[in-house]
Each structure stands twice: as C-alpha cells, then as structure tokens.
Amino acid sequence: MSRIMITCPETGKPIYTGMNFDWPAIEPCVVQQGSLTCPRCGQVHEWRDREVFPEEDGGEA
Ligand SMILES: [Zn+2]
C-alpha cells in the first residue's frame, strides 16, 4: 500500500491526503481531484490526479 500524497504549495512539503492505494493498481478515475485542509499551513488545498504521488508505507511510519 502506498499513501497518496500531494505537495503543499505553501511549504513545499508532502501532505498525506488520507487515502491509501495499491499504487500500480490505481485508476485515474479513482483519484481525480479533491481537497483537504493542510496540516502544515492550515489552508485548504485542492488537488488533481496529476499532482498526487505515492509514498510507500514502512518509512518513518
Ligand atoms: Zn499547505
């Protein structure tokens, strides 16, 4: 499983979107767009599928 991340445009840091997917199996229609309240800067960021990237579980988590 990979955690679906976006990059905070304010801080340039990765943010966890709260979703997990088996990345190779991910479908473009599954992760199309969304928004979340950024834990780093407190703003709401909207994102689209091309802006997300996977972060493997098992790192610092
Ligand atoms: Zn942010």
N, CA, C, O and the ligand as a Tripos MOL2 file, in Angstrom:
@<TRIPOS>MOLECULE
protein
  245   243    62     0     0
PROTEIN
NO_CHARGES

@<TRIPOS>ATOM
      1 N           0.8380   -1.1960    0.0000 N.3       1 MET1
      2 CA          0.0000    0.0000    0.0000 C.3       1 MET1
      3 C           0.8700    1.2420    0.0000 C.2       1 MET1
      4 O           1.9080    1.2990    0.6590 O.2       1 MET1
      5 N           0.4340    2.2120   -0.7370 N.am      2 SER2
      6 CA          1.1120    3.4970   -0.7390 C.3       2 SER2
      7 C           0.1640    4.5540   -0.2080 C.2       2 SER2
      8 O          -1.0450    4.5010   -0.4310 O.2       2 SER2
      9 N           0.7300    5.5000    0.4860 N.am      3 ARG3
     10 CA         -0.0650    6.6520    0.9020 C.3       3 ARG3
     11 C          -0.0590    7.6660   -0.2320 C.2       3 ARG3
     12 O           0.9670    7.9200   -0.8620 O.2       3 ARG3
     13 N          -1.2310    8.2340   -0.4710 N.am      4 ILE4
     14 CA         -1.3500    9.2020   -1.5470 C.3       4 ILE4
     15 C          -1.0440   10.5880   -0.9930 C.2       4 ILE4
     16 O          -1.7070   11.0680   -0.0730 O.2       4 ILE4
     17 N          -0.0440   11.2080   -1.5640 N.am      5 MET5
     18 CA          0.4560   12.4710   -1.0620 C.3       5 MET5
     19 C           0.2730   13.5680   -2.1100 C.2       5 MET5
     20 O           0.1970   13.3040   -3.3100 O.2       5 MET5
     21 N           0.2060   14.7930   -1.6230 N.am      6 ILE6
     22 CA          0.3500   15.9400   -2.5080 C.3       6 ILE6
     23 C           1.4270   16.8370   -1.9050 C.2       6 ILE6
     24 O           1.8610   16.6260   -0.7720 O.2       6 ILE6
     25 N           1.8430   17.8150   -2.6510 N.am      7 THR7
     26 CA          2.8260   18.7530   -2.1400 C.3       7 THR7
     27 C           2.1360   20.0470   -1.7530 C.2       7 THR7
     28 O           1.4010   20.6330   -2.5470 O.2       7 THR7
     29 N           2.3740   20.4820   -0.5460 N.am      8 CYS8
     30 CA          1.8230   21.7540   -0.0850 C.3       8 CYS8
     31 C           2.4590   22.8930   -0.8690 C.2       8 CYS8
     32 O           3.6820   23.0350   -0.8690 O.2       8 CYS8
     33 N           1.6530   23.7000   -1.5340 N.am      9 PRO9
     34 CA          2.2160   24.7850   -2.3340 C.3       9 PRO9
     35 C           2.7960   25.9140   -1.4700 C.2       9 PRO9
     36 O           3.5620   26.7480   -1.9530 O.2       9 PRO9
     37 N           2.4270   25.9240   -0.2170 N.am     10 GLU10
     38 CA          2.9230   26.9740    0.6770 C.3      10 GLU10
     39 C           4.2750   26.6140    1.2660 C.2      10 GLU10
     40 O           5.1700   27.4540    1.3620 O.2      10 GLU10
     41 N           4.4110   25.3620    1.6580 N.am     11 THR11
     42 CA          5.6270   24.9490    2.3510 C.3      11 THR11
     43 C           6.5150   24.0420    1.5070 C.2      11 THR11
     44 O           7.6820   23.8300    1.8360 O.2      11 THR11
     45 N           5.9600   23.5030    0.4120 N.am     12 GLY12
     46 CA          6.7290   22.5960   -0.4310 C.3      12 GLY12
     47 C           6.9170   21.2240    0.1920 C.2      12 GLY12
     48 O           7.7110   20.4160   -0.2890 O.2      12 GLY12
     49 N           6.1810   20.9690    1.2680 N.am     13 LYS13
     50 CA          6.3200   19.6950    1.9660 C.3      13 LYS13
     51 C           5.2170   18.7390    1.5300 C.2      13 LYS13
     52 O           4.1400   19.1660    1.1140 O.2      13 LYS13
     53 N           5.4930   17.4540    1.6290 N.am     14 PRO14
     54 CA          4.4650   16.4790    1.2930 C.3      14 PRO14
     55 C           3.3700   16.4360    2.3540 C.2      14 PRO14
     56 O           3.6400   16.5520    3.5500 O.2      14 PRO14
     57 N           2.1440   16.2670    1.9010 N.am     15 ILE15
     58 CA          0.9830   16.1640    2.7880 C.3      15 ILE15
     59 C           0.2620   14.8670    2.4660 C.2      15 ILE15
     60 O           0.0610   14.5110    1.3050 O.2      15 ILE15
     61 N          -0.1070   14.1940    3.4970 N.am     16 TYR16
     62 CA         -0.8750   12.9540    3.3250 C.3      16 TYR16
     63 C          -2.3290   13.3000    3.0860 C.2      16 TYR16
     64 O          -2.9310   14.0570    3.8490 O.2      16 TYR16
     65 N          -2.8980   12.7410    2.0170 N.am     17 THR17
     66 CA         -4.2830   13.0700    1.6680 C.3      17 THR17
     67 C          -5.2970   12.2890    2.4850 C.2      17 THR17
     68 O          -6.4870   12.6020    2.4720 O.2      17 THR17
     69 N          -4.8210   11.2630    3.2030 N.am     18 GLY18
     70 CA         -5.7250   10.4310    3.9690 C.3      18 GLY18
     71 C          -6.1720    9.1950    3.2040 C.2      18 GLY18
     72 O          -6.9480    8.3860    3.7120 O.2      18 GLY18
     73 N          -5.6810    9.0570    1.9920 N.am     19 MET19
     74 CA         -6.0570    7.9040    1.1880 C.3      19 MET19
     75 C          -4.8670    6.9660    1.0260 C.2      19 MET19
     76 O          -3.7120    7.3920    0.9930 O.2      19 MET19
     77 N          -5.1800    5.6820    0.9250 N.am     20 ASN20
     78 CA         -4.1650    4.6830    0.6490 C.3      20 ASN20
     79 C          -4.5980    3.8760   -0.5650 C.2      20 ASN20
     80 O          -5.7650    3.5140   -0.7130 O.2      20 ASN20
     81 N          -3.6320    3.6070   -1.4220 N.am     21 PHE21
     82 CA         -3.9370    2.7660   -2.5700 C.3      21 PHE21
     83 C          -2.7520    1.8750   -2.8650 C.2      21 PHE21
     84 O          -1.6060    2.1910   -2.5460 O.2      21 PHE21
     85 N          -3.0600    0.7700   -3.4750 N.am     22 ASP22
     86 CA         -2.0210   -0.0310   -4.0790 C.3      22 ASP22
     87 C          -1.6650    0.6770   -5.3900 C.2      22 ASP22
     88 O          -2.3770    0.5490   -6.3860 O.2      22 ASP22
     89 N          -0.5840    1.4050   -5.3780 N.am     23 TRP23
     90 CA         -0.3310    2.4030   -6.4300 C.3      23 TRP23
     91 C          -0.3600    1.8480   -7.8520 C.2      23 TRP23
     92 O          -0.9680    2.4720   -8.7220 O.2      23 TRP23
     93 N           0.2630    0.7160   -8.1260 N.am     24 PRO24
     94 CA          0.2290    0.2280   -9.5170 C.3      24 PRO24
     95 C          -1.1830   -0.0490  -10.0120 C.2      24 PRO24
     96 O          -1.4390   -0.0480  -11.2160 O.2      24 PRO24
     97 N          -2.0920   -0.2840   -9.0810 N.am     25 ALA25
     98 CA         -3.4530   -0.6250   -9.4690 C.3      25 ALA25
     99 C          -4.3600    0.5980   -9.4990 C.2      25 ALA25
    100 O          -5.5520    0.4890   -9.7860 O.2      25 ALA25
    101 N          -3.8050    1.7290   -9.2110 N.am     26 ILE26
    102 CA         -4.6350    2.9300   -9.0930 C.3      26 ILE26
    103 C          -5.2210    3.3090  -10.4560 C.2      26 ILE26
    104 O          -4.5650    3.1930  -11.4910 O.2      26 ILE26
    105 N          -6.4350    3.7510  -10.4240 N.am     27 GLU27
    106 CA         -7.0910    4.1580  -11.6490 C.3      27 GLU27
    107 C          -7.2380    5.6730  -11.6520 C.2      27 GLU27
    108 O          -7.5210    6.2750  -10.6170 O.2      27 GLU27
    109 N          -7.0490    6.2810  -12.8000 N.am     28 PRO28
    110 CA         -7.1690    7.7470  -12.8680 C.3      28 PRO28
    111 C          -8.5180    8.2420  -12.3970 C.2      28 PRO28
    112 O          -8.6310    9.3570  -11.8880 O.2      28 PRO28
    113 N          -9.5490    7.4180  -12.5640 N.am     29 CYS29
    114 CA        -10.8830    7.8550  -12.1820 C.3      29 CYS29
    115 C         -11.0880    7.7790  -10.6720 C.2      29 CYS29
    116 O         -12.0250    8.3690  -10.1330 O.2      29 CYS29
    117 N         -10.2040    7.0490   -9.9980 N.am     30 VAL30
    118 CA        -10.3400    6.9130   -8.5570 C.3      30 VAL30
    119 C          -9.8180    8.1690   -7.8560 C.2      30 VAL30
    120 O         -10.4720    8.7490   -6.9890 O.2      30 VAL30
    121 N          -8.6300    8.5560   -8.2660 N.am     31 VAL31
    122 CA         -8.0510    9.7610   -7.6960 C.3      31 VAL31
    123 C          -8.0820   10.8290   -8.7670 C.2      31 VAL31
    124 O          -7.1510   10.9630   -9.5610 O.2      31 VAL31
    125 N          -9.1430   11.5720   -8.7770 N.am     32 GLN32
    126 CA         -9.2810   12.5660   -9.8150 C.3      32 GLN32
    127 C          -8.9890   13.9400   -9.2620 C.2      32 GLN32
    128 O          -8.1550   14.6780   -9.7860 O.2      32 GLN32
    129 N          -9.6770   14.2630   -8.2150 N.am     33 GLN33
    130 CA         -9.4230   15.5400   -7.5780 C.3      33 GLN33
    131 C         -10.0360   15.5200   -6.1970 C.2      33 GLN33
    132 O         -10.8410   14.6480   -5.8650 O.2      33 GLN33
    133 N          -9.6510   16.4740   -5.4140 N.am     34 GLY34
    134 CA        -10.1820   16.5510   -4.0730 C.3      34 GLY34
    135 C          -9.5930   17.7640   -3.3840 C.2      34 GLY34
    136 O          -8.9140   18.5860   -3.9990 O.2      34 GLY34
    137 N          -9.8650   17.8560   -2.1070 N.am     35 SER35
    138 CA         -9.2870   18.9450   -1.3450 C.3      35 SER35
    139 C          -9.1110   18.4760    0.0810 C.2      35 SER35
    140 O          -9.7880   17.5560    0.5410 O.2      35 SER35
    141 N          -8.2040   19.1150    0.7630 N.am     36 LEU36
    142 CA         -8.0080   18.7920    2.1560 C.3      36 LEU36
    143 C          -7.4630   20.0110    2.8690 C.2      36 LEU36
    144 O          -6.8700   20.9060    2.2680 O.2      36 LEU36
    145 N          -7.6870   20.0120    4.1740 N.am     37 THR37
    146 CA         -7.1120   21.0660    4.9920 C.3      37 THR37
    147 C          -5.6920   20.6630    5.3330 C.2      37 THR37
    148 O          -5.4570   19.6150    5.9340 O.2      37 THR37
    149 N          -4.7760   21.4800    4.9540 N.am     38 CYS38
    150 CA         -3.3660   21.1640    5.0910 C.3      38 CYS38
    151 C          -2.9390   21.2220    6.5590 C.2      38 CYS38
    152 O          -3.1530   22.2270    7.2370 O.2      38 CYS38
    153 N          -2.3340   20.1360    7.0390 N.am     39 PRO39
    154 CA         -1.8690   20.1320    8.4230 C.3      39 PRO39
    155 C          -0.6250   20.9910    8.6260 C.2      39 PRO39
    156 O          -0.2470   21.2750    9.7630 O.2      39 PRO39
    157 N          -0.0060   21.3950    7.5630 N.am     40 ARG40
    158 CA          1.2400   22.1520    7.6740 C.3      40 ARG40
    159 C           0.9950   23.6560    7.6980 C.2      40 ARG40
    160 O           1.5720   24.3740    8.5140 O.2      40 ARG40
    161 N           0.1370   24.1260    6.7990 N.am     41 CYS41
    162 CA         -0.0790   25.5760    6.7210 C.3      41 CYS41
    163 C          -1.5040   25.9690    7.0810 C.2      41 CYS41
    164 O          -1.7930   27.1550    7.2390 O.2      41 CYS41
    165 N          -2.4100   24.9840    7.2160 N.am     42 GLY42
    166 CA         -3.7570   25.2640    7.6750 C.3      42 GLY42
    167 C          -4.6970   25.7180    6.5850 C.2      42 GLY42
    168 O          -5.8770   25.9510    6.8480 O.2      42 GLY42
    169 N          -4.2060   25.8490    5.3700 N.am     43 GLN43
    170 CA         -5.0640   26.2550    4.2720 C.3      43 GLN43
    171 C          -5.6770   25.0250    3.6130 C.2      43 GLN43
    172 O          -5.2030   23.9020    3.7860 O.2      43 GLN43
    173 N          -6.7400   25.2660    2.8570 N.am     44 VAL44
    174 CA         -7.3550   24.1820    2.0990 C.3      44 VAL44
    175 C          -6.7090   24.1340    0.7210 C.2      44 VAL44
    176 O          -6.7030   25.1230   -0.0130 O.2      44 VAL44
    177 N          -6.1740   22.9860    0.3870 N.am     45 HIS45
    178 CA         -5.5570   22.8080   -0.9170 C.3      45 HIS45
    179 C          -6.4240   21.9030   -1.7670 C.2      45 HIS45
    180 O          -6.8420   20.8310   -1.3290 O.2      45 HIS45
    181 N          -6.6870   22.3390   -2.9770 N.am     46 GLU46
    182 CA         -7.3540   21.4760   -3.9370 C.3      46 GLU46
    183 C          -6.2870   20.8430   -4.8060 C.2      46 GLU46
    184 O          -5.2790   21.4690   -5.1360 O.2      46 GLU46
    185 N          -6.5200   19.6100   -5.1670 N.am     47 TRP47
    186 CA         -5.5260   18.9010   -5.9610 C.3      47 TRP47
    187 C          -6.1980   18.0860   -7.0460 C.2      47 TRP47
    188 O          -7.3920   17.7980   -6.9750 O.2      47 TRP47
    189 N          -5.4330   17.7250   -8.0300 N.am     48 ARG48
    190 CA         -5.9030   16.8820   -9.1280 C.3      48 ARG48
    191 C          -4.9880   15.6750   -9.2480 C.2      48 ARG48
    192 O          -3.9170   15.6050   -8.6460 O.2      48 ARG48
    193 N          -5.4530   14.7360  -10.0480 N.am     49 ASP49
    194 CA         -4.7490   13.4630  -10.1170 C.3      49 ASP49
    195 C          -3.2680   13.6210  -10.4670 C.2      49 ASP49
    196 O          -2.4300   12.8990   -9.9270 O.2      49 ASP49
    197 N          -2.9450   14.5250  -11.3350 N.am     50 ARG50
    198 CA         -1.5460   14.6480  -11.7670 C.3      50 ARG50
    199 C          -0.6550   15.2240  -10.6760 C.2      50 ARG50
    200 O           0.5700   15.2090  -10.8040 O.2      50 ARG50
    201 N          -1.2500   15.7260   -9.6160 N.am     51 GLU51
    202 CA         -0.4560   16.3470   -8.5690 C.3      51 GLU51
    203 C          -0.1570   15.3950   -7.4170 C.2      51 GLU51
    204 O           0.6420   15.7050   -6.5340 O.2      51 GLU51
    205 N          -0.7940   14.2540   -7.4330 N.am     52 VAL52
    206 CA         -0.5690   13.3150   -6.3410 C.3      52 VAL52
    207 C           0.6130   12.4070   -6.6530 C.2      52 VAL52
    208 O           0.9640   12.1810   -7.8110 O.2      52 VAL52
    209 N           1.2080   11.9020   -5.5980 N.am     53 PHE53
    210 CA          2.2810   10.9340   -5.7800 C.3      53 PHE53
    211 C           2.2490    9.9600   -4.6090 C.2      53 PHE53
    212 O           1.7320   10.2890   -3.5410 O.2      53 PHE53
    213 N           2.7910    8.7790   -4.8000 N.am     54 PRO54
    214 CA          2.7180    7.7670   -3.7560 C.3      54 PRO54
    215 C           3.8910    7.8640   -2.7860 C.2      54 PRO54
    216 O           5.0110    8.2060   -3.1640 O.2      54 PRO54
    217 N           3.6050    7.5590   -1.5560 N.am     55 GLU55
    218 CA          4.6670    7.4060   -0.5690 C.3      55 GLU55
    219 C           4.5050    6.0450    0.0620 C.2      55 GLU55
    220 O           3.4560    5.7240    0.6200 O.2      55 GLU55
    221 N           5.5430    5.2510   -0.0300 N.am     56 GLU56
    222 CA          5.4560    3.8940    0.4780 C.3      56 GLU56
    223 C           5.3150    3.8870    1.9870 C.2      56 GLU56
    224 O           5.9770    4.6370    2.7040 O.2      56 GLU56
    225 N           4.4320    3.0180    2.4440 N.am     57 ASP57
    226 CA          4.3570    2.7810    3.8730 C.3      57 ASP57
    227 C           5.6260    2.0770    4.3420 C.2      57 ASP57
    228 O           6.3360    1.4520    3.5540 O.2      57 ASP57
    229 N           5.8920    2.1870    5.6130 N.am     58 GLY58
    230 CA          7.0360    1.4700    6.1510 C.3      58 GLY58
    231 C           8.2730    2.3420    6.2670 C.2      58 GLY58
    232 O           9.3210    1.8680    6.7050 O.2      58 GLY58
    233 N           8.1720    3.6000    5.8830 N.am     59 GLY59
    234 CA          9.2930    4.5040    6.0490 C.3      59 GLY59
    235 C           9.3800    4.9820    7.4870 C.2      59 GLY59
    236 O           9.6890    4.2120    8.3960 O.2      59 GLY59
    237 N           9.1050    6.2510    7.6790 N.am     60 GLU60
    238 CA          9.1230    6.7870    9.0310 C.3      60 GLU60
    239 C           7.8950    6.3710    9.8220 C.2      60 GLU60
    240 O           7.8790    6.4360   11.0520 O.2      60 GLU60
    241 N           6.8610    5.9420    9.0930 N.am     61 ALA61
    242 CA          5.6630    5.4690    9.7510 C.3      61 ALA61
    243 C           5.9300    4.0720   10.2860 C.2      61 ALA61
    244 O           5.0470    3.4620   10.8900 O.2      61 ALA61
    245 ZN         -0.3220   23.6800    2.9010 Zn       62 ZN62
@<TRIPOS>BOND
     1     1     2 1
     2     2     3 1
     3     3     4 2
     4     3     5 am
     5     5     6 1
     6     6     7 1
     7     7     8 2
     8     7     9 am
     9     9    10 1
    10    10    11 1
    11    11    12 2
    12    11    13 am
    13    13    14 1
    14    14    15 1
    15    15    16 2
    16    15    17 am
    17    17    18 1
    18    18    19 1
    19    19    20 2
    20    19    21 am
    21    21    22 1
    22    22    23 1
    23    23    24 2
    24    23    25 am
    25    25    26 1
    26    26    27 1
    27    27    28 2
    28    27    29 am
    29    29    30 1
    30    30    31 1
    31    31    32 2
    32    31    33 am
    33    33    34 1
    34    34    35 1
    35    35    36 2
    36    35    37 am
    37    37    38 1
    38    38    39 1
    39    39    40 2
    40    39    41 am
    41    41    42 1
    42    42    43 1
    43    43    44 2
    44    43    45 am
    45    45    46 1
    46    46    47 1
    47    47    48 2
    48    47    49 am
    49    49    50 1
    50    50    51 1
    51    51    52 2
    52    51    53 am
    53    53    54 1
    54    54    55 1
    55    55    56 2
    56    55    57 am
    57    57    58 1
    58    58    59 1
    59    59    60 2
    60    59    61 am
    61    61    62 1
    62    62    63 1
    63    63    64 2
    64    63    65 am
    65    65    66 1
    66    66    67 1
    67    67    68 2
    68    67    69 am
    69    69    70 1
    70    70    71 1
    71    71    72 2
    72    71    73 am
    73    73    74 1
    74    74    75 1
    75    75    76 2
    76    75    77 am
    77    77    78 1
    78    78    79 1
    79    79    80 2
    80    79    81 am
    81    81    82 1
    82    82    83 1
    83    83    84 2
    84    83    85 am
    85    85    86 1
    86    86    87 1
    87    87    88 2
    88    87    89 am
    89    89    90 1
    90    90    91 1
    91    91    92 2
    92    91    93 am
    93    93    94 1
    94    94    95 1
    95    95    96 2
    96    95    97 am
    97    97    98 1
    98    98    99 1
    99    99   100 2
   100    99   101 am
   101   101   102 1
   102   102   103 1
   103   103   104 2
   104   103   105 am
   105   105   106 1
   106   106   107 1
   107   107   108 2
   108   107   109 am
   109   109   110 1
   110   110   111 1
   111   111   112 2
   112   111   113 am
   113   113   114 1
   114   114   115 1
   115   115   116 2
   116   115   117 am
   117   117   118 1
   118   118   119 1
   119   119   120 2
   120   119   121 am
   121   121   122 1
   122   122   123 1
   123   123   124 2
   124   123   125 am
   125   125   126 1
   126   126   127 1
   127   127   128 2
   128   127   129 am
   129   129   130 1
   130   130   131 1
   131   131   132 2
   132   131   133 am
   133   133   134 1
   134   134   135 1
   135   135   136 2
   136   135   137 am
   137   137   138 1
   138   138   139 1
   139   139   140 2
   140   139   141 am
   141   141   142 1
   142   142   143 1
   143   143   144 2
   144   143   145 am
   145   145   146 1
   146   146   147 1
   147   147   148 2
   148   147   149 am
   149   149   150 1
   150   150   151 1
   151   151   152 2
   152   151   153 am
   153   153   154 1
   154   154   155 1
   155   155   156 2
   156   155   157 am
   157   157   158 1
   158   158   159 1
   159   159   160 2
   160   159   161 am
   161   161   162 1
   162   162   163 1
   163   163   164 2
   164   163   165 am
   165   165   166 1
   166   166   167 1
   167   167   168 2
   168   167   169 am
   169   169   170 1
   170   170   171 1
   171   171   172 2
   172   171   173 am
   173   173   174 1
   174   174   175 1
   175   175   176 2
   176   175   177 am
   177   177   178 1
   178   178   179 1
   179   179   180 2
   180   179   181 am
   181   181   182 1
   182   182   183 1
   183   183   184 2
   184   183   185 am
   185   185   186 1
   186   186   187 1
   187   187   188 2
   188   187   189 am
   189   189   190 1
   190   190   191 1
   191   191   192 2
   192   191   193 am
   193   193   194 1
   194   194   195 1
   195   195   196 2
   196   195   197 am
   197   197   198 1
   198   198   199 1
   199   199   200 2
   200   199   201 am
   201   201   202 1
   202   202   203 1
   203   203   204 2
   204   203   205 am
   205   205   206 1
   206   206   207 1
   207   207   208 2
   208   207   209 am
   209   209   210 1
   210   210   211 1
   211   211   212 2
   212   211   213 am
   213   213   214 1
   214   214   215 1
   215   215   216 2
   216   215   217 am
   217   217   218 1
   218   218   219 1
   219   219   220 2
   220   219   221 am
   221   221   222 1
   222   222   223 1
   223   223   224 2
   224   223   225 am
   225   225   226 1
   226   226   227 1
   227   227   228 2
   228   227   229 am
   229   229   230 1
   230   230   231 1
   231   231   232 2
   232   231   233 am
   233   233   234 1
   234   234   235 1
   235   235   236 2
   236   235   237 am
   237   237   238 1
   238   238   239 1
   239   239   240 2
   240   239   241 am
   241   241   242 1
   242   242   243 1
   243   243   244 2
@<TRIPOS>SUBSTRUCTURE
     1 MET1         2 RESIDUE 1 A MET
     2 SER2         6 RESIDUE 1 A SER
     3 ARG3        10 RESIDUE 1 A ARG
     4 ILE4        14 RESIDUE 1 A ILE
     5 MET5        18 RESIDUE 1 A MET
     6 ILE6        22 RESIDUE 1 A ILE
     7 THR7        26 RESIDUE 1 A THR
     8 CYS8        30 RESIDUE 1 A CYS
     9 PRO9        34 RESIDUE 1 A PRO
    10 GLU10       38 RESIDUE 1 A GLU
    11 THR11       42 RESIDUE 1 A THR
    12 GLY12       46 RESIDUE 1 A GLY
    13 LYS13       50 RESIDUE 1 A LYS
    14 PRO14       54 RESIDUE 1 A PRO
    15 ILE15       58 RESIDUE 1 A ILE
    16 TYR16       62 RESIDUE 1 A TYR
    17 THR17       66 RESIDUE 1 A THR
    18 GLY18       70 RESIDUE 1 A GLY
    19 MET19       74 RESIDUE 1 A MET
    20 ASN20       78 RESIDUE 1 A ASN
    21 PHE21       82 RESIDUE 1 A PHE
    22 ASP22       86 RESIDUE 1 A ASP
    23 TRP23       90 RESIDUE 1 A TRP
    24 PRO24       94 RESIDUE 1 A PRO
    25 ALA25       98 RESIDUE 1 A ALA
    26 ILE26      102 RESIDUE 1 A ILE
    27 GLU27      106 RESIDUE 1 A GLU
    28 PRO28      110 RESIDUE 1 A PRO
    29 CYS29      114 RESIDUE 1 A CYS
    30 VAL30      118 RESIDUE 1 A VAL
    31 VAL31      122 RESIDUE 1 A VAL
    32 GLN32      126 RESIDUE 1 A GLN
    33 GLN33      130 RESIDUE 1 A GLN
    34 GLY34      134 RESIDUE 1 A GLY
    35 SER35      138 RESIDUE 1 A SER
    36 LEU36      142 RESIDUE 1 A LEU
    37 THR37      146 RESIDUE 1 A THR
    38 CYS38      150 RESIDUE 1 A CYS
    39 PRO39      154 RESIDUE 1 A PRO
    40 ARG40      158 RESIDUE 1 A ARG
    41 CYS41      162 RESIDUE 1 A CYS
    42 GLY42      166 RESIDUE 1 A GLY
    43 GLN43      170 RESIDUE 1 A GLN
    44 VAL44      174 RESIDUE 1 A VAL
    45 HIS45      178 RESIDUE 1 A HIS
    46 GLU46      182 RESIDUE 1 A GLU
    47 TRP47      186 RESIDUE 1 A TRP
    48 ARG48      190 RESIDUE 1 A ARG
    49 ASP49      194 RESIDUE 1 A ASP
    50 ARG50      198 RESIDUE 1 A ARG
    51 GLU51      202 RESIDUE 1 A GLU
    52 VAL52      206 RESIDUE 1 A VAL
    53 PHE53      210 RESIDUE 1 A PHE
    54 PRO54      214 RESIDUE 1 A PRO
    55 GLU55      218 RESIDUE 1 A GLU
    56 GLU56      222 RESIDUE 1 A GLU
    57 ASP57      226 RESIDUE 1 A ASP
    58 GLY58      230 RESIDUE 1 A GLY
    59 GLY59      234 RESIDUE 1 A GLY
    60 GLU60      238 RESIDUE 1 A GLU
    61 ALA61      242 RESIDUE 1 A ALA
    62 ZN62       245 GROUP 0 **** ****
